[in-house]
Amino acid sequence: MQELKHRGYLGLVRSHLDRQLKYGLADFGPSPSPMWMSSLDTRTGKYPENDSRPVHIPRRHYRAIDAPKGCSLYWDQPSCVAAHALSKITGEKSYGAAVDSYVSAFLERCIAKNGIFLWGNHYYWDAFQGKTLKFKGEEVPKSVDFEIENGDYHEARPIPPAWDLFWKVSPEKTEKEIRAYCLNSFFDLKTGGFNRHSDRKKGCAFIESGGIIAESLAWLYGKTNDKSLLDQANLIINYSFTEKGLETGLLVNNPTVTRWDKFASTTECGLWGGSLLRASACAGRKTEWIEKASSAVSAYLKYGYDESSDKYWGRLRVADGSPIIGKSESDKPNDISEKHQPLDYADIWRPLFPAHDYPMQFAECCLCIYEITGEEIYREACDRWVRQIKESLSDRNHGKYAEHYGRCIHFLLRFGKDSKNSEYLKLAQTLADEAVETLFDNGMFRGHPGEHRYDAVDGVGFLMLALLCLETDNEIDMMGMGW
């Protein structure tokens, strides 16, 4: 089998974090802190003097998700996990200590009075103003009024939180956050009806959100042995699982709002399945959750593969399993939801979030289920995803983002080792070397080519985690977070 060569990836990760921790902290303004700035100029290591976005760079996000002039611990979690891993690997405690300081500062500044973390896709810390800000649509973010703020726009997706980061610093605040955010996500405790936001309203019940809520509840059960948490998790899981095609078994992406995703299924079911598998591990291997994850993913494998192109479709009609091609079925073509949905085929390298398309999370879920069940359909799916990675390399004009490099490298490395396939391992290393050549800039990783810029939302942390896996030939402790 192909021998992996050590290429000094660990040194590059160390260089990046050294530079980020020396120059890229929010240690200025009216409330200096050891929190990490969400965007950096790789030439200086500091927040960019000009933080405008070049029009030629494909847009990664919408709203103020990138936390302009501020810090976003939610999107920094992969980098924080990588920093803790670096401390464990090297024995240098400073990297993990810097993360603990970041988390402590966040917990001092960004928690609503009911315990809900003000983070995710609608809140962030503005370092220049020294304030926690909140935003809904494309509006200008506004200061949070802590007297009335209840964290109603708490939205943690698509990254499953690395709860160990927070438990290490404050078990009490971590437990209170999980209990409050998850409970407030229900709009119906009898049926398990939930919302992506913690406002107790019937909003968008994205399956990715439901999976992460259930996973969070199961994680807390693992710490507290409170079985009521598993009951809540089971309610949410069953709510999503029952909303599926009667003939196809395909999960509905969003059953509570009438728009394109009420009638469609996407690779998001793989992200949901991954959350269920981790939740099952926290709960002592709940077999029924593994079976539900397997059922959802196998349905997509059955209907979603296009043999003529050797690709997976981006959207399937839940009713009959047929692919949705071209213009969506929504009657609101100018609605923002039109832009934030999959293309005809699942796209490994598409920059845009949230598009409800998670090819590599789906691939990782297939691999996990294969490791648990040994069923050949999941191994076959993994081989297909490898082929799609190979085929995609010749056409990535729309973006080479750090997160996508990291996810591809990790999947290839893990599946290559599982299957003892030297070609897959070689491809993982080739992609890693390309990522370094493309993204390592002035001693640190930028999030994408085309400008000297690091952005937390670009997923540099996932790339660093994959490089550490490659360098050490071991899986990294994800501290509760998943791939």
C-alpha positions in Angstrom: 0.0 0.0 0.0 1.1 3.6 -0.7 3.3 4.9 2.1 2.2 8.4 3.1 5.1 10.9 3.1 5.4 13.5 5.8 5.4 16.8 4.0 5.8 19.2 6.9 2.0 19.9 7.2 2.3 20.2 10.9 4.8 23.0 10.6 2.4 24.9 8.3 -0.5 24.6 10.7 1.8 25.8 13.5 2.9 28.7 11.3 -0.7 29.7 10.6 -1.8 29.6 14.2 1.3 31.4 15.4 0.6 34.3 13.0 -3.1 34.3 13.8 -2.5 34.4 17.5 0.2 37.0 17.3 -1.6 39.5 15.1 -5.2 38.4 14.6 -6.8 38.9 18.0 -9.5 41.3 18.9 -7.2 42.9 21.4 -8.2 46.5 20.6 -11.3 48.7 20.6 -13.6 49.6 23.6 -13.5 46.0 24.9 -10.2 44.3 24.1 -10.3 40.5 24.2 -8.4 37.3 23.2 -11.2 36.5 20.7 -10.1 35.8 17.1 -10.9 38.1 14.3 -13.0 36.4 11.6 -11.1 37.9 8.7 -7.4 38.6 8.3 -5.1 40.0 5.6 -2.5 37.3 5.2 0.2 39.9 4.5 -0.2 41.5 7.9 -2.1 38.9 9.9 -4.5 41.6 11.0 -8.0 42.6 10.0 -8.0 43.9 6.4 -7.8 47.6 6.1 -10.1 47.3 3.1 -12.7 44.6 3.9 -14.8 44.9 0.8 -15.4 41.8 -1.4 -13.9 41.7 -4.9 -16.7 41.0 -7.4 -14.6 38.3 -9.2 -14.5 36.1 -6.1 -17.4 33.7 -5.9 -19.6 34.6 -2.9 -19.3 32.2 0.0 -22.2 33.3 2.1 -25.1 35.8 2.4 -26.1 38.2 5.2 -23.3 39.1 7.6 -22.4 35.5 8.4 -18.7 36.3 7.9 -18.9 38.6 11.0 -17.5 41.9 9.4 -15.2 43.7 11.7 -15.7 41.0 14.3 -15.4 37.5 15.6 -17.5 34.4 15.0 -16.7 31.5 17.4 -19.3 29.3 15.6 -17.3 29.4 12.4 -14.0 29.4 14.2 -14.7 26.0 15.8 -12.8 23.9 13.3 -9.7 26.1 13.8 -10.1 25.9 17.6 -10.3 22.1 17.4 -7.2 22.1 15.2 -5.4 24.3 17.8 -6.2 21.9 20.6 -5.0 19.1 18.4 -1.7 20.9 17.7 -1.1 21.2 21.5 -1.7 17.5 22.0 0.6 16.6 19.1 3.4 18.9 19.9 3.1 19.2 23.7 3.0 23.0 23.4 0.1 24.0 25.6 -0.1 27.6 24.2 -2.4 26.7 21.3 -5.1 25.0 23.4 -4.7 27.7 26.0 -5.4 30.4 23.4 -8.7 28.6 22.5 -9.7 28.4 26.1 -9.1 32.1 26.5 -11.2 32.7 23.3 -14.1 30.6 24.6 -13.9 32.3 28.1 -14.1 35.7 26.5 -17.0 34.6 24.3 -18.9 33.3 27.3 -18.4 36.6 29.1 -19.8 38.7 26.3 -22.2 36.7 24.1 -24.8 34.9 26.1 -28.5 35.9 26.5 -29.9 36.0 29.9 -31.7 32.7 29.4 -28.3 31.0 28.7 -28.5 30.8 24.9 -25.3 31.5 23.0 -25.5 34.5 20.7 -23.6 32.9 17.8 -24.2 31.0 14.6 -25.7 32.6 11.5 -27.4 35.7 13.1 -25.1 36.9 15.8 -21.4 37.9 16.2 -19.1 40.0 18.3 -18.1 43.3 16.7 -14.6 44.0 18.0 -14.5 47.6 16.7 -17.7 48.6 18.6 -17.1 46.2 21.5 -20.7 44.9 21.1 -22.6 41.8 20.3 -24.6 42.3 17.1 -27.7 40.6 15.6 -28.9 40.5 12.1 -31.8 38.8 10.3 -31.9 39.2 6.6 -29.5 41.5 4.6 -30.1 44.3 7.1 -27.2 46.1 8.8 -26.4 44.3 12.0 -27.7 46.0 15.1 -26.6 46.0 18.8 -28.1 43.4 21.0 -30.2 44.6 23.9 -29.4 42.1 26.6 -32.4 43.2 28.7 -34.8 41.7 26.1 -32.6 39.4 24.0 -33.6 35.7 24.2 -31.4 34.2 21.5 -34.5 33.7 19.3 -32.3 33.7 16.1 -29.9 31.1 17.4 -29.1 29.0 14.4 -26.3 26.4 14.5 -25.8 24.9 11.1 -24.1 23.3 9.2 -21.3 22.7 11.7 -22.2 20.4 14.6 -20.8 22.3 17.6 -17.6 21.1 19.3 -19.2 21.1 22.7 -16.1 19.7 24.4 -14.5 23.1 23.8 -17.1 24.8 25.9 -17.5 22.1 28.5 -13.8 22.3 29.2 -14.2 26.0 30.1 -17.6 26.0 31.7 -19.8 22.9 32.0 -22.6 24.9 33.6 -22.9 27.4 30.8 -22.6 24.7 28.2 -25.3 22.6 29.7 -27.6 25.7 30.1 -27.0 26.6 26.4 -27.8 23.2 25.1 -30.9 22.8 27.2 -32.3 26.3 26.4 -31.4 26.3 22.7 -32.8 22.9 22.0 -36.0 23.3 24.0 -36.7 26.6 22.4 -36.3 25.0 19.0 -39.5 23.1 19.5 -42.8 24.6 18.3 -44.7 21.4 19.2 -43.4 19.1 21.9 -46.0 16.4 21.2 -45.0 15.8 17.6 -41.4 16.9 17.8 -42.0 19.8 15.4 -38.9 22.1 15.5 -37.4 25.2 13.9 -33.9 26.0 12.9 -34.2 29.1 15.1 -34.7 29.0 18.9 -38.0 30.9 18.9 -40.6 28.2 19.4 -42.2 29.2 16.1 -43.1 27.1 13.1 -40.3 28.2 10.8 -37.9 26.1 8.6 -37.4 22.6 10.0 -34.3 21.9 7.9 -33.2 18.4 8.5 -29.6 19.5 9.0 -30.7 21.7 11.9 -32.8 18.8 13.4 -29.9 16.5 13.2 -27.6 18.9 15.0 -30.2 19.6 17.7 -30.6 15.9 18.3 -26.9 15.3 18.3 -26.4 18.1 20.9 -29.0 16.6 23.1 -27.4 13.2 22.9 -24.0 14.7 23.6 -25.3 16.3 26.8 -26.9 13.0 27.8 -23.4 11.5 27.6 -22.3 14.1 30.2 -25.4 14.1 32.5 -27.2 10.7 32.0 -30.4 12.7 31.8 -32.7 10.4 29.8 -35.2 13.2 29.1 -32.6 14.6 26.7 -32.8 11.4 24.6 -36.6 11.7 24.6 -36.3 15.2 23.1 -33.7 14.0 20.6 -35.9 11.1 19.6 -38.9 13.4 19.0 -36.9 15.6 16.6 -35.4 12.7 14.8 -38.8 11.0 14.3 -40.3 14.3 13.2 -37.9 14.5 10.3 -37.9 10.8 9.6 -41.7 10.6 9.2 -41.7 13.5 6.7 -40.6 11.4 3.7 -41.9 10.0 0.4 -44.2 7.1 0.9 -43.0 5.4 -2.2 -39.3 6.5 -2.1 -38.3 6.9 1.5 -36.6 10.2 0.6 -36.5 12.7 3.4 -38.1 16.0 2.9 -35.5 18.8 3.4 -37.9 21.2 5.0 -41.4 20.0 5.7 -42.8 23.1 7.4 -42.6 25.9 4.8 -44.0 25.7 1.3 -41.1 26.4 -1.0 -38.8 24.3 -3.2 -37.4 22.2 -0.3 -40.8 21.0 0.9 -40.9 18.8 -2.1 -37.2 18.0 -2.5 -34.5 15.8 -1.0 -30.8 16.6 -1.2 -27.5 15.3 0.0 -28.3 17.2 3.2 -29.7 13.8 4.4 -26.1 12.7 4.7 -25.3 15.6 7.1 -28.5 14.5 9.0 -27.3 10.9 9.0 -23.9 11.8 10.3 -25.4 13.7 13.2 -27.6 10.6 14.0 -24.6 8.3 14.0 -22.7 10.5 16.4 -25.8 10.9 18.5 -26.1 7.2 18.6 -22.5 6.9 19.9 -23.2 9.4 22.7 -26.3 7.5 23.7 -24.7 4.0 23.8 -25.3 2.9 20.2 -29.0 3.5 19.8 -29.6 1.0 17.0 -32.8 2.7 15.8 -31.0 5.9 15.1 -28.4 4.1 13.0 -31.1 2.4 11.1 -32.9 5.7 10.4 -29.6 7.2 9.1 -29.0 4.2 7.0 -32.6 4.3 5.6 -32.4 7.9 4.6 -29.0 7.7 3.0 -29.8 4.4 1.2 -32.9 6.0 -0.3 -30.8 8.8 -1.8 -28.2 6.3 -3.1 -31.1 4.4 -4.8 -32.6 7.4 -6.6 -29.9 9.9 -6.6 -27.2 8.3 -8.7 -27.1 9.2 -12.4 -25.2 6.4 -14.2 -24.8 8.3 -17.4 -22.7 11.0 -15.7 -21.4 8.9 -12.8 -22.6 11.7 -10.5 -25.3 12.2 -7.8 -28.2 14.5 -8.6 -28.5 17.7 -6.5 -32.2 17.6 -5.9 -34.7 14.7 -6.1 -38.5 14.9 -6.0 -39.5 13.2 -2.8 -42.7 11.9 -4.3 -41.2 9.8 -7.1 -37.4 10.1 -6.8 -36.9 11.8 -10.2 -34.3 14.5 -10.5 -35.2 18.2 -10.4 -33.4 19.8 -13.3 -33.0 23.5 -14.1 -35.4 26.0 -12.7 -36.9 25.0 -9.4 -40.6 24.4 -8.7 -40.9 27.5 -6.5 -43.4 30.2 -7.6 -41.0 32.9 -6.3 -38.1 33.0 -8.8 -36.7 36.2 -7.2 -36.8 34.8 -3.7 -33.4 34.3 -2.1 -34.2 30.6 -1.5 -34.0 30.2 -5.3 -30.2 30.9 -5.2 -29.5 28.8 -2.1 -30.3 25.4 -3.3 -28.4 22.6 -5.1 -27.6 22.7 -8.8 -28.5 19.9 -11.1 -25.7 17.7 -9.7 -24.2 17.6 -6.2 -21.2 19.9 -6.4 -18.2 19.2 -4.2 -16.5 22.5 -4.8 -19.4 25.0 -4.9 -18.5 27.9 -2.6 -22.0 29.1 -1.7 -23.5 28.4 1.7 -26.2 27.6 2.5 -27.1 25.7 -0.6 -28.5 22.6 1.2 -25.9 20.5 -0.8 -23.4 18.6 1.3 -21.6 16.1 -0.9 -18.6 15.3 1.3 -20.6 15.2 4.5 -22.8 12.7 2.6 -19.7 10.7 1.6 -18.4 10.7 5.1 -21.8 9.4 6.3 -21.7 6.6 3.7 -18.3 5.6 5.0 -19.4 5.6 8.6 -22.4 3.4 7.8 -20.2 1.1 5.8 -17.8 0.8 8.8 -20.8 -0.1 11.1 -22.8 -2.4 8.8 -20.3 -3.7 6.2 -23.1 -3.3 3.5 -21.7 -3.1 0.0 -23.9 -0.3 -1.2 -22.1 2.1 1.1 -18.7 1.0 -0.1 -19.8 1.3 -3.7 -21.1 4.9 -2.9 -17.7 5.8 -1.4 -15.9 4.5 -4.5 -18.3 6.7 -6.6 -17.5 9.8 -4.5 -13.8 9.2 -5.0 -14.4 9.1 -8.8 -16.4 12.3 -8.5 -13.6 14.0 -6.6 -11.1 12.9 -9.4 -13.5 14.1 -12.2 -14.1 17.4 -10.4 -10.5 18.5 -10.3 -10.3 19.6 -13.9 -13.2 22.1 -13.5 -13.1 24.2 -10.4 -13.1 27.6 -11.9 -15.9 28.7 -9.5 -13.7 28.2 -6.4 -11.0 26.3 -4.5 -12.0 26.9 -0.9 -10.1 25.6 2.1 -13.1 23.7 3.6 -13.6 21.7 0.4 -9.9 20.8 0.2 -10.0 19.7 3.8 -13.2 17.6 3.4 -11.9 15.8 0.3 -8.5 15.1 1.8 -10.0 13.7 5.0 -12.5 11.5 3.2 -9.8 10.1 0.7 -7.4 9.5 3.6 -9.9 7.7 5.7 -11.5 5.6 3.0 -8.1 4.9 1.5 -6.9 3.4 4.8 -10.2 1.5 5.3 -10.1 0.0 1.8 -6.3 -0.3 1.7 -6.3 1.5 -1.6 -3.0 3.2 -2.3 -4.4 5.3 -5.1 -6.9 6.9 -2.8 -4.2 7.7 -0.3 -2.0 9.1 -3.1 -4.8 11.3 -4.3 -5.3 12.6 -0.7 -1.7 13.6 -0.6 -1.8 15.2 -4.0 -4.8 17.3 -3.0 -3.0 18.3 0.2 0.0 19.4 -1.7 -2.1 21.4 -4.1 -4.0 23.0 -1.2 -0.7 24.2 0.3 0.5 25.5 -3.0 -2.8 27.3 -3.7 -3.7 28.6 -0.2 -0.5 29.0 1.9 0.3 32.7 1.7 2.7 34.7 3.8 3.0 32.1 6.5 -0.7 31.3 6.9 -3.6 29.8 5.0 -6.0 32.0 3.1 -9.5 30.7 2.6 -9.6 30.9 -1.2 -7.3 32.0 -4.1 -7.5 35.4 -5.7 -6.8 37.6 -2.7 -4.6 37.7 0.4 -7.4 37.0 2.8 -8.3 34.5 5.5 -11.9 34.1 6.4 -13.2 31.8 9.2 -16.3 31.0 7.0 -14.0 29.6 4.3 -13.3 26.6 6.5 -9.5 26.9 6.9 -9.9 24.9 10.2 -11.1 21.9 8.2 -8.1 22.0 6.0 -5.8 22.2 9.0 -7.5 19.3 10.6 -7.2 17.2 7.5 -3.5 18.1 7.2 -2.9 17.1 10.8 -4.6 13.7 10.1 -2.4 13.2 7.1 0.8 14.2 8.9 0.1 12.1 12.0 -1.6 9.2 10.2 -4.3 9.3 12.9 -7.8 10.7 13.4 -8.0 13.9 15.3 -10.1 14.3 18.4 -12.9 16.5 17.0 -14.1 17.5 20.5 -17.7 16.8 19.7 -17.7 18.2 16.2 -18.1 16.0 13.2 -16.9 15.8 9.6 
